[in-house]
Amino acid sequence: MAREIITIECSEARKEGKSPSRYTLTRNKKLKTEKLEVKKYNKFLRRHTLHKEIK
């Protein structure tokens, strides 16, 4: 199977002392070998923030 399930977490929420938002995504591990960074919506901060791969 070429796709793997990854979890991304908000990188800005912990700095502000709030709970981080998490998303699960899939990626093609043959084409994307580096860690994923995506701008997603954080409902606790009520804005779009940078989310980084944790798993």
Backbone torsions as a table, in degrees:
resi	resn	phi	psi	omega
1	MET	NA	128.6	-174.0
2	ALA	-88.3	-16.5	-177.2
3	ARG	-104.4	142.8	177.7
4	GLU	-125.6	152.0	179.7
5	ILE	-90.3	129.3	179.9
6	ILE	-126.0	159.9	177.1
7	THR	-117.2	132.5	175.5
8	ILE	-115.2	145.1	-176.1
9	GLU	-131.1	147.0	-179.9
10	CYS	-65.1	132.6	-178.6
11	SER	-91.7	-14.4	-176.4
12	GLU	-96.9	-20.7	-174.3
13	ALA	-69.2	-38.6	-179.2
14	ARG	-66.0	-32.6	178.2
15	LYS	-65.8	-32.4	-178.8
16	GLU	-91.6	-1.9	176.7
17	GLY	82.1	18.7	178.4
18	LYS	-110.1	164.8	-179.2
19	SER	-73.7	138.3	-177.1
20	PRO	-79.9	149.6	174.2
21	SER	-89.3	147.1	-179.6
22	ARG	-129.7	144.2	176.2
23	TYR	-129.6	151.3	172.0
24	THR	-111.9	135.2	-179.0
25	LEU	-134.8	169.0	171.2
26	THR	-118.3	150.5	176.5
27	ARG	-143.6	156.3	177.1
28	ASN	-83.6	112.0	-173.9
29	LYS	-75.8	-12.8	175.5
30	LYS	-79.6	-34.7	-177.5
31	LEU	-93.7	-35.1	-177.7
32	LYS	-113.8	97.0	-178.5
33	THR	-95.1	-21.1	-179.2
34	GLU	-82.3	166.6	179.3
35	LYS	-69.3	143.8	-175.2
36	LEU	-87.5	138.3	174.3
37	GLU	-132.1	122.4	-175.3
38	VAL	-137.5	145.3	173.0
39	LYS	-86.8	119.9	179.5
40	LYS	-132.0	167.7	-179.2
41	TYR	-83.6	132.0	175.0
42	ASN	-106.5	113.9	-175.8
43	LYS	-71.7	-21.4	179.2
44	PHE	-77.5	-36.2	178.2
45	LEU	-91.9	-13.3	179.9
46	ARG	58.9	43.7	175.0
47	ARG	-161.7	167.9	176.6
48	HIS	-80.1	132.6	-178.7
49	THR	-134.7	168.0	178.3
50	LEU	-80.8	127.3	177.5
51	HIS	-112.9	134.1	-178.5
52	LYS	-117.4	151.8	-179.2
53	GLU	-68.8	135.0	178.1
54	ILE	-114.9	-26.2	178.7
55	LYS	-124.7	NA	NA
